[in-house]
Amino acid sequence: MRRSPFALLIAIVIVVAAAGQAIATGFADSQANQPQVAGDLGSNASALFPTNKQNEPTVAIAPAPYDTNAIAGSNDEQKQPACGPGTQRGATALANDCSFFPGVGTSGVYTSNDTGATWTNLGLLPGYNDTGDSVATSAGPLATSAAPGTLVSDGDPVVVFGPKLVGSTFTFANGARAYYANLSSFTSSARKGQQAPELIGVSISDNYGASWYDPILAVAKNGFIFNDKEDIWADRNPNSPFFGRVYLTWTQFRDVPGFAEPVMFSFSADGGLTWSRPNQLSIAQNIAFGGRQGSVVRSGPDGTVYAIWEDSDLKGAKQVVQVSHDGGLTWSKSITIGRVKDLAAAIPGSNFRTDSFASAAVDQRVGSGCTAVDSFCGRIYVSWSDAASGAGRIVVTSSSDHGRTWSTPVARSTSGEGYAFFQGLDVAPNGRVDIGYQALVATDPSTYGTGNALIDSYYVSSTDGGTTWSAPLKVSSASSDPAASAQNNLALQFWGDYNTLASTNGTALFIYTDSRTGVGCPAVDAYQMGLDGTGPAVARPAPENVCDPQFGNSDVYVSKITP
């Protein structure tokens, strides 16, 4: 049975840091996509797969003094039809057809006005072709907005806050501006010629997510180009000469995917209304070795911009950074942050896809931990999940000289939590470093399926620039079974590609995929085992006929942590 929609489960513990420093910590977790279908209070129990599916969550907290306001988003299928015949799919649809329905968006919006303690699902990001299916409020078009009804929201969301643009000046004097970046595609009627299948749209809110202007196409290309896994950041440090500038990075898959995939960059100097011509940061070709994905972009108190991604060379995978000191106009060559041993393609005991993409944050205090030569810069922290120990461990490194040199990556998760993955990282205004992550423990690592594995969420922090860290604290009040999740084609479990964390001086919000109220389906397990050869081949099942009604239910939860 599901909990009461707004039930909060609270735990108070004492965490002892590695050097013996005691850090009192409390947490409460709650469902961000509440209720599961916006405006339908009974949907937490009634929504069927894939309508009940959310993942790849993002969260942002407005800067002080507006930091009671937070916005979250996710890949959200709340308007996708249930599997099989119905009003949308038609009376002749196959019973096992759970595919994404054309023209229905997947970028969900959730807001909180109590710093993440409780949340409201506002529906899908408005201003897209799916506006009529969403209860979220549109603030109308901007001068550079895409034509109404021409775009569909396609998920991969990232939300960030920056200052508002008043006249020609950026300021926090009358609130903050939120930017929501996500993949976007043209509707079938608006698609003309060889237009790219995936673009990048940016939506703007000036009232903490209560309403959104129609989306602006920040990245639009023709030909076979698939733009993917974008990140967005706003320079919100008044000390910066580029205060208010907004930065965007992404991977651009060209021609035949797998043969060319450079990391790209663009910026906006007018509050997200217009965007610079895309700048290619990395090489494109993958003939000799692997590609470049999972980019993240951040800026420091002196305005220095850092673009970070997972790259590769003949020696294998590595995290790299490029640095810009002129607001993104020119960039350094790539600098190696650290070598990466990628996670297993599927964590033993499960079969959802994984990655070792990095999270990054910069201490915004002027001179925080920096050398005398770079006394105005802020210390940069980068974290990822690494399998060099034989299992996923969350490692952290930092730089105090504008990314030129990096400390040795050190694991901050332990074997006690399990196989760690999908971390989020942020630095609070007071310099506290926060990391959230998930970890999986399997009963039998050699197989997968309903009841075989459990996932929980954890948190660690440092109050001394990363010298010492708290012990891992479990911050999810209930465990999740990954077998309760699934791709729309049922071929694998699905947990998304990332989680996110955002910090204030008094709070850290870690948002993550969660299936605590979901139920696995043995028929789907058998189908997946038939596909990979670990079991006999069977026909793809029809979930609505053979699975529990809560099969596939993967919500997004937020743990509000009080350091």
Secondary structure as UniProt FT lines:
FT   TURN            5..6
FT   STRAND          9..16
FT   TURN            18..19
FT   STRAND          22..31
FT   TURN            38..39
FT   TURN            41..42
FT   HELIX           43..46
FT   TURN            49..52
FT   STRAND          53..61
FT   TURN            64..65
FT   TURN            67..68
FT   STRAND          70..76
FT   TURN            78..79
FT   TURN            87..89
FT   TURN            91..92
FT   TURN            95..96
FT   TURN            102..103
FT   STRAND          107..112
FT   TURN            115..116
FT   STRAND          120..124
FT   TURN            126..127
FT   TURN            129..130
FT   HELIX           131..133
FT   STRAND          137..140
FT   TURN            143..144
FT   TURN            148..149
FT   STRAND          151..153
FT   STRAND          158..166
FT   TURN            167..168
FT   STRAND          169..186
FT   TURN            188..190
FT   STRAND          198..205
FT   TURN            208..209
FT   STRAND          211..213
FT   STRAND          216..219
FT   STRAND          225..234
FT   TURN            238..239
FT   TURN            241..244
FT   STRAND          246..254
FT   TURN            257..258
FT   STRAND          263..268
FT   TURN            271..272
FT   STRAND          279..280
FT   STRAND          293..299
FT   TURN            301..302
FT   STRAND          305..313
FT   TURN            314..315
FT   STRAND          316..324
FT   TURN            327..328
FT   STRAND          335..340
FT   TURN            348..349
FT   STRAND          359..362
FT   TURN            366..369
FT   TURN            373..376
FT   STRAND          380..386
FT   TURN            388..389
FT   STRAND          393..399
FT   TURN            402..403
FT   STRAND          410..411
FT   TURN            415..417
FT   STRAND          419..427
FT   TURN            429..430
FT   STRAND          433..442
FT   TURN            445..446
FT   TURN            450..451
FT   STRAND          453..462
FT   TURN            465..466
FT   STRAND          473..474
FT   HELIX           482..484
FT   TURN            488..489
FT   STRAND          500..503
FT   STRAND          508..514
FT   TURN            516..517
FT   HELIX           522..532
FT   HELIX           543..546
FT   TURN            549..550
FT   STRAND          554..562
//
